[in-house]
Amino acid sequence: MAYEHILLEEQDGIATLTINRPQVLNGLSTHTVAEMIHAVDSVRDRGTARVLLMTGAGRGFSSGADLSGGNAGAAPDSSGLPAGPMDAGKVLETHFNPLLERLMDLPLPFVTAVNGPAAGAGASIALAGDIVIAARSAYFLQAFVNIGLVPDVGSTWILPRLAGRARAQAMMMLGEKVPAAQAFDWGMIYKVVDDDALMAEAHALAARLAKGPTRAYALIRQGLRQCLDKPLSEGLMVERRNQRLAGLTEDFAEGVTAFLQKRPANFKGR
């Protein structure tokens, strides 16, 4: 499939998805999101990539939902903006939520390189990464309240788990920018780097993950989500099940052999 609004490249086990609408700060139209869904499905179904790296073209990650094209379900007026009452949740059901669910269910690691503003739905997608690296100039913004809407695309699920309820709620109700350094201090992201070092750092991390035990990574990301709200006894059961599955992989056998032979493991992702 030829994409208009994104770029998808794969090399050395790394699939790189770039939101490519820099003229609108990578605003997420329904067409853009549909392409992202197709790309994520393609990465999953081909089975050749061992990590997904996502970033944005130009000076930002994503400004969030593109409001200029009737994204939310109402016909635009002469200004190009949606006019009158609308079902602002419809596009979540048809586009944004399916994208987030696919990203969460990927059987491989998901890394985001936040190269600038990540607002609204863009912030949700950026923070959904298993490992989030941000440029020093980047910031995160829960912009919904500024136009009279509520956080969506998983924000109310993701943010309290990263930053805690008090900080998440303040972000959502005040609609203020959270710079990358502050997001790091709050535990929202893994690392902040200088702007000109971002993609090199992100690719180095992705390359490391691409050489790791892919099926174990999938079980780790699934296990973390499953155990966040479970009592200890249920969490132990999830760990027991996942450890059984990990122990059946070729990578586990290789890891043990490499350990005994005192050499680096040569994981194949199987």
C-alpha positions as CSV (number, residue, x, y, z in Angstrom):
1,M,0.0,0.0,0.0
2,A,1.2,3.5,-0.9
3,Y,0.9,5.8,2.1
4,E,0.1,9.6,1.8
5,H,0.4,10.7,5.4
6,I,2.9,8.3,6.9
7,L,6.2,6.7,6.1
8,L,7.0,3.0,6.9
9,E,10.4,1.5,6.5
10,E,11.9,-1.7,7.8
11,Q,15.6,-2.4,8.1
12,D,17.6,-4.8,10.4
13,G,14.5,-5.9,12.3
14,I,13.4,-2.3,13.0
15,A,10.1,-1.1,11.5
16,T,10.1,2.8,11.6
17,L,6.7,4.5,11.3
18,T,6.9,8.2,10.8
19,I,3.8,10.4,10.9
20,N,4.4,12.6,7.8
21,R,2.2,15.7,7.9
22,P,4.8,18.2,9.0
23,Q,2.8,21.1,7.5
24,V,0.1,20.6,10.2
25,L,2.5,19.4,12.9
26,N,1.5,15.8,12.1
27,G,-2.2,16.3,13.0
28,L,-4.1,13.0,13.0
29,S,-6.8,13.0,10.4
30,T,-9.0,10.0,10.0
31,H,-7.1,9.2,6.8
32,T,-3.8,9.4,8.7
33,V,-5.0,7.1,11.5
34,A,-6.4,4.6,8.9
35,E,-2.9,4.5,7.4
36,M,-1.3,4.0,10.8
37,I,-3.6,1.1,11.5
38,H,-2.8,-0.5,8.2
39,A,0.9,0.0,8.8
40,V,0.8,-1.5,12.3
41,D,-1.2,-4.5,11.0
42,S,1.4,-4.9,8.2
43,V,4.3,-4.9,10.7
44,R,2.5,-7.5,12.9
45,D,1.4,-9.8,10.0
46,R,4.7,-9.8,8.1
47,G,6.5,-11.0,11.3
48,T,9.9,-9.8,10.1
49,A,10.3,-6.8,12.3
50,R,11.3,-7.3,15.9
51,V,10.6,-3.7,17.2
52,L,8.4,-0.8,16.1
53,L,9.8,2.7,16.3
54,M,7.4,5.6,15.9
55,T,8.2,9.3,15.5
56,G,7.0,12.4,13.7
57,A,8.4,14.3,10.7
58,G,9.6,17.8,11.0
59,R,9.4,19.7,14.3
60,G,6.8,17.7,16.2
61,F,5.5,14.3,17.1
62,S,1.8,15.1,16.7
63,S,-0.5,17.9,17.5
64,G,-3.3,15.4,18.0
65,A,-6.6,15.0,16.2
66,D,-6.8,17.2,13.1
67,L,-9.9,19.3,13.7
68,S,-10.0,20.9,10.3
69,G,-11.5,18.0,8.3
70,G,-14.7,17.1,10.2
71,N,-12.7,14.5,12.1
72,A,-15.1,14.3,15.0
73,G,-18.2,13.5,13.0
74,A,-19.8,16.9,12.1
75,A,-19.7,18.7,8.7
76,P,-17.2,21.6,8.7
77,D,-18.5,25.2,8.2
78,S,-16.9,27.8,5.9
79,S,-13.9,28.1,8.2
80,G,-13.1,24.4,7.8
81,L,-13.9,23.7,11.4
82,P,-16.7,21.4,12.6
83,A,-19.9,23.3,13.1
84,G,-22.6,22.6,15.6
85,P,-23.2,19.6,18.0
86,M,-21.5,16.4,17.1
87,D,-20.7,12.9,18.3
88,A,-17.1,13.6,19.2
89,G,-16.7,10.0,20.4
90,K,-17.6,8.4,17.0
91,V,-14.1,8.8,15.5
92,L,-12.6,7.2,18.7
93,E,-14.7,4.1,18.1
94,T,-13.9,3.9,14.3
95,H,-10.3,5.0,14.2
96,F,-8.3,6.1,17.3
97,N,-9.2,3.4,19.7
98,P,-8.5,0.6,17.2
99,L,-5.1,2.1,16.6
100,L,-4.2,2.2,20.3
101,E,-5.5,-1.3,20.9
102,R,-3.3,-2.6,18.0
103,L,-0.3,-0.8,19.4
104,M,-0.9,-2.3,22.9
105,D,-1.4,-5.8,21.5
106,L,1.7,-5.9,19.3
107,P,3.8,-9.0,19.8
108,L,7.0,-6.9,19.8
109,P,8.4,-3.9,21.6
110,F,7.1,-0.4,20.7
111,V,9.4,2.6,21.1
112,T,8.4,6.2,20.6
113,A,10.9,9.0,19.8
114,V,9.1,12.2,20.7
115,N,10.8,14.9,18.6
116,G,8.6,17.9,19.6
117,P,5.1,18.7,20.7
118,A,2.9,15.7,21.5
119,A,-0.6,17.0,22.2
120,G,-4.0,15.4,22.7
121,A,-4.2,12.1,20.9
122,G,-0.6,12.6,19.9
123,A,0.4,12.6,23.5
124,S,-1.6,9.4,24.2
125,I,0.1,7.6,21.3
126,A,3.5,8.8,22.3
127,L,3.1,7.7,25.9
128,A,1.7,4.3,24.9
129,G,5.3,3.3,23.9
130,D,7.0,0.7,26.0
131,I,10.0,2.9,26.1
132,V,9.6,6.7,25.4
133,I,12.6,8.8,24.5
134,A,12.0,12.6,24.1
135,A,14.0,15.4,22.7
136,R,14.8,18.2,25.2
137,S,12.5,20.6,23.3
138,A,9.6,18.2,23.3
139,Y,6.5,18.6,25.5
140,F,3.3,16.8,26.3
141,L,0.0,18.5,26.4
142,Q,-3.5,17.3,27.4
143,A,-5.2,19.8,25.2
144,F,-8.7,18.5,25.3
145,V,-10.1,20.8,28.0
146,N,-8.9,23.8,26.0
147,I,-11.6,23.1,23.4
148,G,-14.2,21.7,25.9
149,L,-13.6,18.0,25.4
150,V,-12.3,15.3,27.7
151,P,-9.1,13.2,27.4
152,D,-9.3,10.2,25.1
153,V,-7.3,7.7,23.2
154,G,-6.4,6.0,26.5
155,S,-5.2,9.1,28.3
156,T,-7.3,8.5,31.4
157,W,-5.9,4.9,31.6
158,I,-2.3,5.6,30.7
159,L,-1.4,8.9,32.4
160,P,-2.4,8.1,36.0
161,R,-0.3,4.9,35.8
162,L,2.7,6.9,34.6
163,A,2.5,10.2,36.6
164,G,0.0,9.4,39.4
165,R,-3.5,10.5,39.8
166,A,-2.8,14.0,41.1
167,R,-0.4,15.0,38.3
168,A,-2.5,13.3,35.6
169,Q,-5.7,15.1,36.8
170,A,-3.9,18.5,36.9
171,M,-2.6,17.9,33.4
172,M,-6.0,17.1,32.1
173,M,-7.9,19.9,33.9
174,L,-5.4,22.7,33.4
175,G,-4.4,21.9,29.9
176,E,-0.8,23.1,30.4
177,K,2.4,21.9,28.6
178,V,4.6,19.5,30.5
179,P,8.2,19.8,29.2
180,A,10.2,16.7,28.5
181,A,12.5,17.2,31.5
182,Q,9.4,17.5,33.8
183,A,7.8,14.4,32.2
184,F,11.0,12.6,33.0
185,D,11.0,13.7,36.6
186,W,7.4,12.6,36.9
187,G,8.1,9.1,35.6
188,M,6.2,9.6,32.3
189,I,9.1,8.8,30.0
190,Y,12.3,6.8,30.0
191,K,14.9,9.4,28.8
192,V,15.4,13.0,27.7
193,V,18.2,13.7,25.1
194,D,19.5,16.6,23.2
195,D,17.4,17.3,20.1
196,D,20.1,16.5,17.6
197,A,20.8,13.1,19.4
198,L,17.2,11.9,19.5
199,M,17.0,9.7,16.5
200,A,20.5,8.2,17.0
201,E,19.6,7.3,20.6
202,A,16.2,5.9,19.5
203,H,17.7,3.8,16.7
204,A,20.4,2.5,19.0
205,L,17.7,1.4,21.5
206,A,15.6,-0.1,18.8
207,A,18.6,-2.0,17.4
208,R,19.2,-3.5,20.9
209,L,15.6,-4.6,21.2
210,A,15.6,-6.0,17.7
211,K,18.4,-8.4,18.8
212,G,16.6,-9.5,21.9
213,P,14.1,-12.3,22.9
214,T,11.1,-10.9,21.0
215,R,8.5,-13.4,22.5
216,A,9.8,-12.6,26.0
217,Y,9.3,-8.9,25.3
218,A,5.8,-9.5,24.2
219,L,5.0,-11.4,27.4
220,I,6.6,-8.6,29.5
221,R,4.5,-5.9,27.9
222,Q,1.3,-8.0,28.2
223,G,2.2,-9.0,31.8
224,L,2.7,-5.4,33.0
225,R,-0.7,-4.3,31.7
226,Q,-2.4,-7.4,33.1
227,C,-0.9,-7.0,36.6
228,L,-1.2,-3.3,37.2
229,D,-4.6,-3.6,38.8
230,K,-4.6,-7.2,40.0
231,P,-4.0,-8.4,43.6
232,L,-0.7,-10.1,44.2
233,S,-2.1,-13.6,44.0
234,E,-3.5,-13.0,40.5
235,G,-0.3,-11.2,39.4
236,L,1.7,-14.3,40.5
237,M,-0.6,-16.4,38.3
238,V,0.1,-14.2,35.3
239,E,3.8,-14.5,35.9
240,R,3.6,-18.2,36.2
241,R,1.7,-18.5,32.9
242,N,4.0,-16.2,31.1
243,Q,7.1,-17.9,32.4
244,R,5.9,-21.2,31.2
245,L,5.4,-19.7,27.7
246,A,8.8,-18.0,27.7
247,G,10.4,-21.2,28.9
248,L,9.1,-23.0,25.8
249,T,10.9,-20.6,23.3
250,E,14.0,-21.3,21.4
251,D,15.4,-18.0,22.7
252,F,15.3,-19.3,26.3
253,A,17.3,-22.4,25.3
254,E,19.8,-20.2,23.5
255,G,20.0,-17.8,26.5
256,V,20.8,-20.7,28.9
257,T,23.3,-22.2,26.5
258,A,25.0,-18.8,26.0
259,F,25.1,-18.2,29.8
260,L,26.8,-21.6,30.4
261,Q,29.2,-21.0,27.6
262,K,30.0,-17.5,28.8
263,R,29.1,-15.8,25.5
264,P,26.5,-13.3,24.3
265,A,23.2,-14.9,23.4
266,N,22.2,-14.9,19.7
267,F,18.4,-14.5,20.0
268,K,16.3,-15.1,17.0
269,G,12.9,-13.9,18.3
270,R,11.5,-17.4,18.4
